[in-house]
């Protein structure tokens, strides 16, 4: 498939592709969660997941598996269009509130935490860890800020069919450390 060079057109093509993948593979989220080799991840206490929007691969089965393994869940909160995401602890009995973009999020009184593992949604990925997001730059800003304060492992969660040959990366784009799909787990080479 030839991808359009313009990122706006590219995102339109990739959203259509992801919708088709979601419709054709309803078990993908559970299969991806089962395929994660937790023992290969760096040590972490807190992990950040996300609330799936539209056809994004649902991270709920993966978050449940990590929580059962004793890790602690945080969810992102969008504070504004140009701000990095804030991660807040998700507590069992919290009632979600909508953030600045209308996404269900932890309430304002939930503790802000720094995750060591971030499960990241995406529109496309490549084998070099390139990631194309929705276009708002929230994850790029957030990951850059997290990486400036210490190690963070970024796990892209996607349908295998979201892989593209190569993404054109810009200087501000943050790379993935690994990719998890219904077909398995792939670490990104760092050399």
VOLO-238061 format. One record per residue (C-alpha): x, y, z; residue number from 1; residue in one letter. Coordinates in steps of 0.2 Angstrom, whole numbers, padded with zeros to 4 digits. Layout:
<r><xx>X</xx><yy>Y</yy><zz>Z</zz><num>NUM</num><residu>a</residu></r>
...
END
This chain:
<r><xx>0000</xx><yy>0000</yy><zz>0000</zz><num>1</num><residu>x</residu></r>
<r><xx>0007</xx><yy>0017</yy><zz>-0005</zz><num>2</num><residu>x</residu></r>
<r><xx>0005</xx><yy>0029</yy><zz>0009</zz><num>3</num><residu>x</residu></r>
<r><xx>0001</xx><yy>0048</yy><zz>0006</zz><num>4</num><residu>x</residu></r>
<r><xx>0015</xx><yy>0059</yy><zz>0011</zz><num>5</num><residu>x</residu></r>
<r><xx>0004</xx><yy>0072</yy><zz>0018</zz><num>6</num><residu>x</residu></r>
<r><xx>0001</xx><yy>0068</yy><zz>0037</zz><num>7</num><residu>x</residu></r>
<r><xx>-0017</xx><yy>0073</yy><zz>0037</zz><num>8</num><residu>x</residu></r>
<r><xx>-0021</xx><yy>0062</yy><zz>0022</zz><num>9</num><residu>x</residu></r>
<r><xx>-0011</xx><yy>0048</yy><zz>0029</zz><num>10</num><residu>x</residu></r>
<r><xx>-0021</xx><yy>0049</yy><zz>0046</zz><num>11</num><residu>x</residu></r>
<r><xx>-0037</xx><yy>0048</yy><zz>0036</zz><num>12</num><residu>x</residu></r>
<r><xx>-0031</xx><yy>0032</yy><zz>0027</zz><num>13</num><residu>x</residu></r>
<r><xx>-0024</xx><yy>0024</yy><zz>0043</zz><num>14</num><residu>x</residu></r>
<r><xx>-0040</xx><yy>0028</yy><zz>0053</zz><num>15</num><residu>x</residu></r>
<r><xx>-0050</xx><yy>0019</yy><zz>0039</zz><num>16</num><residu>x</residu></r>
<r><xx>-0038</xx><yy>0004</yy><zz>0040</zz><num>17</num><residu>x</residu></r>
<r><xx>-0039</xx><yy>0003</yy><zz>0059</zz><num>18</num><residu>x</residu></r>
<r><xx>-0058</xx><yy>0003</yy><zz>0058</zz><num>19</num><residu>x</residu></r>
<r><xx>-0058</xx><yy>-0011</yy><zz>0046</zz><num>20</num><residu>x</residu></r>
<r><xx>-0045</xx><yy>-0021</yy><zz>0058</zz><num>21</num><residu>x</residu></r>
<r><xx>-0056</xx><yy>-0017</yy><zz>0073</zz><num>22</num><residu>x</residu></r>
<r><xx>-0072</xx><yy>-0024</yy><zz>0064</zz><num>23</num><residu>x</residu></r>
<r><xx>-0063</xx><yy>-0039</yy><zz>0058</zz><num>24</num><residu>x</residu></r>
<r><xx>-0053</xx><yy>-0044</yy><zz>0073</zz><num>25</num><residu>x</residu></r>
<r><xx>-0064</xx><yy>-0042</yy><zz>0089</zz><num>26</num><residu>x</residu></r>
<r><xx>-0053</xx><yy>-0054</yy><zz>0100</zz><num>27</num><residu>x</residu></r>
<r><xx>-0037</xx><yy>-0044</yy><zz>0096</zz><num>28</num><residu>x</residu></r>
<r><xx>-0036</xx><yy>-0035</yy><zz>0113</zz><num>29</num><residu>x</residu></r>
<r><xx>-0037</xx><yy>-0051</yy><zz>0123</zz><num>30</num><residu>x</residu></r>
<r><xx>-0025</xx><yy>-0060</yy><zz>0111</zz><num>31</num><residu>x</residu></r>
<r><xx>-0012</xx><yy>-0045</yy><zz>0113</zz><num>32</num><residu>x</residu></r>
<r><xx>-0014</xx><yy>-0045</yy><zz>0132</zz><num>33</num><residu>x</residu></r>
<r><xx>-0010</xx><yy>-0064</yy><zz>0132</zz><num>34</num><residu>x</residu></r>
<r><xx>0005</xx><yy>-0062</yy><zz>0121</zz><num>35</num><residu>x</residu></r>
<r><xx>0014</xx><yy>-0050</yy><zz>0132</zz><num>36</num><residu>x</residu></r>
<r><xx>0029</xx><yy>-0057</yy><zz>0141</zz><num>37</num><residu>x</residu></r>
<r><xx>0029</xx><yy>-0047</yy><zz>0157</zz><num>38</num><residu>x</residu></r>
<r><xx>0046</xx><yy>-0054</yy><zz>0162</zz><num>39</num><residu>x</residu></r>
<r><xx>0054</xx><yy>-0045</yy><zz>0148</zz><num>40</num><residu>x</residu></r>
<r><xx>0048</xx><yy>-0028</yy><zz>0153</zz><num>41</num><residu>x</residu></r>
<r><xx>0059</xx><yy>-0017</yy><zz>0164</zz><num>42</num><residu>x</residu></r>
<r><xx>0055</xx><yy>-0016</yy><zz>0182</zz><num>43</num><residu>x</residu></r>
<r><xx>0040</xx><yy>-0005</yy><zz>0185</zz><num>44</num><residu>x</residu></r>
<r><xx>0027</xx><yy>-0001</yy><zz>0199</zz><num>45</num><residu>x</residu></r>
<r><xx>0016</xx><yy>0011</yy><zz>0189</zz><num>46</num><residu>x</residu></r>
<r><xx>0009</xx><yy>0009</yy><zz>0172</zz><num>47</num><residu>x</residu></r>
<r><xx>-0001</xx><yy>0021</yy><zz>0161</zz><num>48</num><residu>x</residu></r>
<r><xx>-0015</xx><yy>0014</yy><zz>0150</zz><num>49</num><residu>x</residu></r>
<r><xx>-0028</xx><yy>0024</yy><zz>0141</zz><num>50</num><residu>x</residu></r>
<r><xx>-0047</xx><yy>0024</yy><zz>0137</zz><num>51</num><residu>x</residu></r>
<r><xx>-0049</xx><yy>0017</yy><zz>0120</zz><num>52</num><residu>x</residu></r>
<r><xx>-0058</xx><yy>0030</yy><zz>0108</zz><num>53</num><residu>x</residu></r>
<r><xx>-0066</xx><yy>0025</yy><zz>0092</zz><num>54</num><residu>x</residu></r>
<r><xx>-0057</xx><yy>0010</yy><zz>0084</zz><num>55</num><residu>x</residu></r>
<r><xx>-0041</xx><yy>0011</yy><zz>0095</zz><num>56</num><residu>x</residu></r>
<r><xx>-0036</xx><yy>-0007</yy><zz>0102</zz><num>57</num><residu>x</residu></r>
<r><xx>-0044</xx><yy>-0008</yy><zz>0119</zz><num>58</num><residu>x</residu></r>
<r><xx>-0030</xx><yy>-0009</yy><zz>0132</zz><num>59</num><residu>x</residu></r>
<r><xx>-0042</xx><yy>-0015</yy><zz>0146</zz><num>60</num><residu>x</residu></r>
<r><xx>-0037</xx><yy>-0034</yy><zz>0145</zz><num>61</num><residu>x</residu></r>
<r><xx>-0019</xx><yy>-0029</yy><zz>0146</zz><num>62</num><residu>x</residu></r>
<r><xx>-0022</xx><yy>-0017</yy><zz>0160</zz><num>63</num><residu>x</residu></r>
<r><xx>-0031</xx><yy>-0030</yy><zz>0169</zz><num>64</num><residu>x</residu></r>
<r><xx>-0017</xx><yy>-0043</yy><zz>0167</zz><num>65</num><residu>x</residu></r>
<r><xx>-0004</xx><yy>-0030</yy><zz>0173</zz><num>66</num><residu>x</residu></r>
<r><xx>-0015</xx><yy>-0026</yy><zz>0188</zz><num>67</num><residu>x</residu></r>
<r><xx>-0017</xx><yy>-0044</yy><zz>0192</zz><num>68</num><residu>x</residu></r>
<r><xx>0002</xx><yy>-0045</yy><zz>0192</zz><num>69</num><residu>x</residu></r>
<r><xx>0003</xx><yy>-0032</yy><zz>0205</zz><num>70</num><residu>x</residu></r>
<r><xx>0007</xx><yy>-0017</yy><zz>0195</zz><num>71</num><residu>x</residu></r>
<r><xx>-0003</xx><yy>0000</yy><zz>0198</zz><num>72</num><residu>x</residu></r>
<r><xx>-0014</xx><yy>0008</yy><zz>0185</zz><num>73</num><residu>x</residu></r>
<r><xx>-0014</xx><yy>0027</yy><zz>0180</zz><num>74</num><residu>x</residu></r>
<r><xx>-0024</xx><yy>0035</yy><zz>0166</zz><num>75</num><residu>x</residu></r>
<r><xx>-0020</xx><yy>0050</yy><zz>0156</zz><num>76</num><residu>x</residu></r>
<r><xx>-0029</xx><yy>0067</yy><zz>0158</zz><num>77</num><residu>x</residu></r>
<r><xx>-0029</xx><yy>0080</yy><zz>0144</zz><num>78</num><residu>x</residu></r>
<r><xx>-0028</xx><yy>0097</yy><zz>0152</zz><num>79</num><residu>x</residu></r>
<r><xx>-0027</xx><yy>0107</yy><zz>0136</zz><num>80</num><residu>x</residu></r>
<r><xx>-0023</xx><yy>0107</yy><zz>0118</zz><num>81</num><residu>x</residu></r>
<r><xx>-0005</xx><yy>0111</yy><zz>0120</zz><num>82</num><residu>x</residu></r>
<r><xx>-0001</xx><yy>0103</yy><zz>0137</zz><num>83</num><residu>x</residu></r>
<r><xx>0007</xx><yy>0086</yy><zz>0141</zz><num>84</num><residu>x</residu></r>
<r><xx>-0004</xx><yy>0073</yy><zz>0148</zz><num>85</num><residu>x</residu></r>
<r><xx>-0006</xx><yy>0071</yy><zz>0167</zz><num>86</num><residu>x</residu></r>
<r><xx>-0006</xx><yy>0054</yy><zz>0173</zz><num>87</num><residu>x</residu></r>
<r><xx>-0018</xx><yy>0050</yy><zz>0188</zz><num>88</num><residu>x</residu></r>
<r><xx>-0020</xx><yy>0035</yy><zz>0199</zz><num>89</num><residu>x</residu></r>
<r><xx>-0035</xx><yy>0025</yy><zz>0195</zz><num>90</num><residu>x</residu></r>
<r><xx>-0043</xx><yy>0018</yy><zz>0210</zz><num>91</num><residu>x</residu></r>
<r><xx>-0056</xx><yy>0004</yy><zz>0210</zz><num>92</num><residu>x</residu></r>
<r><xx>-0071</xx><yy>0015</yy><zz>0216</zz><num>93</num><residu>x</residu></r>
<r><xx>-0067</xx><yy>0031</yy><zz>0206</zz><num>94</num><residu>x</residu></r>
<r><xx>-0081</xx><yy>0038</yy><zz>0196</zz><num>95</num><residu>x</residu></r>
<r><xx>-0073</xx><yy>0044</yy><zz>0179</zz><num>96</num><residu>x</residu></r>
<r><xx>-0074</xx><yy>0063</yy><zz>0174</zz><num>97</num><residu>x</residu></r>
<r><xx>-0072</xx><yy>0069</yy><zz>0157</zz><num>98</num><residu>x</residu></r>
<r><xx>-0056</xx><yy>0078</yy><zz>0153</zz><num>99</num><residu>x</residu></r>
<r><xx>-0053</xx><yy>0093</yy><zz>0141</zz><num>100</num><residu>x</residu></r>
<r><xx>-0056</xx><yy>0082</yy><zz>0126</zz><num>101</num><residu>x</residu></r>
<r><xx>-0071</xx><yy>0073</yy><zz>0133</zz><num>102</num><residu>x</residu></r>
<r><xx>-0062</xx><yy>0057</yy><zz>0137</zz><num>103</num><residu>x</residu></r>
<r><xx>-0067</xx><yy>0048</yy><zz>0153</zz><num>104</num><residu>x</residu></r>
<r><xx>-0052</xx><yy>0051</yy><zz>0166</zz><num>105</num><residu>x</residu></r>
<r><xx>-0048</xx><yy>0049</yy><zz>0184</zz><num>106</num><residu>x</residu></r>
<r><xx>-0056</xx><yy>0062</yy><zz>0195</zz><num>107</num><residu>x</residu></r>
<r><xx>-0047</xx><yy>0078</yy><zz>0200</zz><num>108</num><residu>x</residu></r>
<r><xx>-0044</xx><yy>0072</yy><zz>0217</zz><num>109</num><residu>x</residu></r>
<r><xx>-0034</xx><yy>0057</yy><zz>0211</zz><num>110</num><residu>x</residu></r>
<r><xx>-0016</xx><yy>0057</yy><zz>0215</zz><num>111</num><residu>x</residu></r>
<r><xx>-0004</xx><yy>0062</yy><zz>0200</zz><num>112</num><residu>x</residu></r>
<r><xx>0009</xx><yy>0049</yy><zz>0197</zz><num>113</num><residu>x</residu></r>
<r><xx>0024</xx><yy>0046</yy><zz>0186</zz><num>114</num><residu>x</residu></r>
<r><xx>0022</xx><yy>0029</yy><zz>0176</zz><num>115</num><residu>x</residu></r>
<r><xx>0038</xx><yy>0019</yy><zz>0172</zz><num>116</num><residu>x</residu></r>
<r><xx>0028</xx><yy>0010</yy><zz>0158</zz><num>117</num><residu>x</residu></r>
<r><xx>0017</xx><yy>0019</yy><zz>0146</zz><num>118</num><residu>x</residu></r>
<r><xx>0005</xx><yy>0009</yy><zz>0135</zz><num>119</num><residu>x</residu></r>
<r><xx>0003</xx><yy>0021</yy><zz>0120</zz><num>120</num><residu>x</residu></r>
<r><xx>-0012</xx><yy>0021</yy><zz>0107</zz><num>121</num><residu>x</residu></r>
<r><xx>-0007</xx><yy>0024</yy><zz>0089</zz><num>122</num><residu>x</residu></r>
<r><xx>-0013</xx><yy>0025</yy><zz>0071</zz><num>123</num><residu>x</residu></r>
<r><xx>0003</xx><yy>0017</yy><zz>0064</zz><num>124</num><residu>x</residu></r>
<r><xx>0020</xx><yy>0010</yy><zz>0069</zz><num>125</num><residu>x</residu></r>
<r><xx>0035</xx><yy>0004</yy><zz>0060</zz><num>126</num><residu>x</residu></r>
<r><xx>0048</xx><yy>-0009</yy><zz>0065</zz><num>127</num><residu>x</residu></r>
<r><xx>0060</xx><yy>0005</yy><zz>0070</zz><num>128</num><residu>x</residu></r>
<r><xx>0048</xx><yy>0011</yy><zz>0084</zz><num>129</num><residu>x</residu></r>
<r><xx>0041</xx><yy>0025</yy><zz>0074</zz><num>130</num><residu>x</residu></r>
<r><xx>0024</xx><yy>0030</yy><zz>0080</zz><num>131</num><residu>x</residu></r>
<r><xx>0010</xx><yy>0040</yy><zz>0071</zz><num>132</num><residu>x</residu></r>
<r><xx>-0003</xx><yy>0047</yy><zz>0083</zz><num>133</num><residu>x</residu></r>
<r><xx>-0019</xx><yy>0056</yy><zz>0081</zz><num>134</num><residu>x</residu></r>
<r><xx>-0010</xx><yy>0073</yy><zz>0077</zz><num>135</num><residu>x</residu></r>
<r><xx>-0012</xx><yy>0083</yy><zz>0093</zz><num>136</num><residu>x</residu></r>
<r><xx>0006</xx><yy>0079</yy><zz>0099</zz><num>137</num><residu>x</residu></r>
<r><xx>0000</xx><yy>0075</yy><zz>0117</zz><num>138</num><residu>x</residu></r>
<r><xx>0010</xx><yy>0059</yy><zz>0118</zz><num>139</num><residu>x</residu></r>
<r><xx>0025</xx><yy>0066</yy><zz>0110</zz><num>140</num><residu>x</residu></r>
<r><xx>0026</xx><yy>0081</yy><zz>0123</zz><num>141</num><residu>x</residu></r>
<r><xx>0022</xx><yy>0069</yy><zz>0137</zz><num>142</num><residu>x</residu></r>
<r><xx>0035</xx><yy>0056</yy><zz>0133</zz><num>143</num><residu>x</residu></r>
<r><xx>0048</xx><yy>0069</yy><zz>0130</zz><num>144</num><residu>x</residu></r>
<r><xx>0044</xx><yy>0076</yy><zz>0148</zz><num>145</num><residu>x</residu></r>
<r><xx>0044</xx><yy>0059</yy><zz>0156</zz><num>146</num><residu>x</residu></r>
<r><xx>0060</xx><yy>0054</yy><zz>0147</zz><num>147</num><residu>x</residu></r>
<r><xx>0068</xx><yy>0070</yy><zz>0153</zz><num>148</num><residu>x</residu></r>
<r><xx>0065</xx><yy>0065</yy><zz>0171</zz><num>149</num><residu>x</residu></r>
<r><xx>0071</xx><yy>0047</yy><zz>0171</zz><num>150</num><residu>x</residu></r>
<r><xx>0068</xx><yy>0030</yy><zz>0162</zz><num>151</num><residu>x</residu></r>
<r><xx>0051</xx><yy>0026</yy><zz>0155</zz><num>152</num><residu>x</residu></r>
<r><xx>0047</xx><yy>0011</yy><zz>0144</zz><num>153</num><residu>x</residu></r>
<r><xx>0034</xx><yy>0015</yy><zz>0130</zz><num>154</num><residu>x</residu></r>
<r><xx>0024</xx><yy>0001</yy><zz>0123</zz><num>155</num><residu>x</residu></r>
<r><xx>0014</xx><yy>0003</yy><zz>0108</zz><num>156</num><residu>x</residu></r>
<r><xx>-0003</xx><yy>-0006</yy><zz>0107</zz><num>157</num><residu>x</residu></r>
<r><xx>-0010</xx><yy>-0009</yy><zz>0090</zz><num>158</num><residu>x</residu></r>
<r><xx>-0017</xx><yy>-0021</yy><zz>0078</zz><num>159</num><residu>x</residu></r>
<r><xx>-0004</xx><yy>-0030</yy><zz>0068</zz><num>160</num><residu>x</residu></r>
<r><xx>-0011</xx><yy>-0023</yy><zz>0052</zz><num>161</num><residu>x</residu></r>
<r><xx>-0007</xx><yy>-0005</yy><zz>0058</zz><num>162</num><residu>x</residu></r>
<r><xx>0011</xx><yy>-0008</yy><zz>0054</zz><num>163</num><residu>x</residu></r>
<r><xx>0018</xx><yy>0002</yy><zz>0039</zz><num>164</num><residu>x</residu></r>
<r><xx>0035</xx><yy>0000</yy><zz>0031</zz><num>165</num><residu>x</residu></r>
<r><xx>0042</xx><yy>0016</yy><zz>0037</zz><num>166</num><residu>x</residu></r>
<r><xx>0036</xx><yy>0032</yy><zz>0045</zz><num>167</num><residu>x</residu></r>
<r><xx>0044</xx><yy>0049</yy><zz>0042</zz><num>168</num><residu>x</residu></r>
<r><xx>0049</xx><yy>0054</yy><zz>0059</zz><num>169</num><residu>x</residu></r>
<r><xx>0052</xx><yy>0073</yy><zz>0065</zz><num>170</num><residu>x</residu></r>
<r><xx>0064</xx><yy>0078</yy><zz>0078</zz><num>171</num><residu>x</residu></r>
<r><xx>0050</xx><yy>0080</yy><zz>0091</zz><num>172</num><residu>x</residu></r>
<r><xx>0042</xx><yy>0063</yy><zz>0088</zz><num>173</num><residu>x</residu></r>
<r><xx>0045</xx><yy>0050</yy><zz>0102</zz><num>174</num><residu>x</residu></r>
<r><xx>0049</xx><yy>0032</yy><zz>0097</zz><num>175</num><residu>x</residu></r>
<r><xx>0042</xx><yy>0016</yy><zz>0105</zz><num>176</num><residu>x</residu></r>
<r><xx>0052</xx><yy>0004</yy><zz>0115</zz><num>177</num><residu>x</residu></r>
<r><xx>0042</xx><yy>-0011</yy><zz>0110</zz><num>178</num><residu>x</residu></r>
<r><xx>0026</xx><yy>-0015</yy><zz>0101</zz><num>179</num><residu>x</residu></r>
<r><xx>0012</xx><yy>-0027</yy><zz>0106</zz><num>180</num><residu>x</residu></r>
<r><xx>-0001</xx><yy>-0034</yy><zz>0094</zz><num>181</num><residu>x</residu></r>
<r><xx>-0012</xx><yy>-0049</yy><zz>0093</zz><num>182</num><residu>x</residu></r>
<r><xx>0002</xx><yy>-0057</yy><zz>0084</zz><num>183</num><residu>x</residu></r>
<r><xx>0015</xx><yy>-0055</yy><zz>0098</zz><num>184</num><residu>x</residu></r>
<r><xx>0028</xx><yy>-0043</yy><zz>0106</zz><num>185</num><residu>x</residu></r>
<r><xx>0042</xx><yy>-0035</yy><zz>0097</zz><num>186</num><residu>x</residu></r>
<r><xx>0056</xx><yy>-0025</yy><zz>0106</zz><num>187</num><residu>x</residu></r>
<r><xx>0063</xx><yy>-0011</yy><zz>0095</zz><num>188</num><residu>x</residu></r>
<r><xx>0082</xx><yy>-0012</yy><zz>0092</zz><num>189</num><residu>x</residu></r>
<r><xx>0091</xx><yy>0003</yy><zz>0099</zz><num>190</num><residu>x</residu></r>
<r><xx>0106</xx><yy>0003</yy><zz>0088</zz><num>191</num><residu>x</residu></r>
END
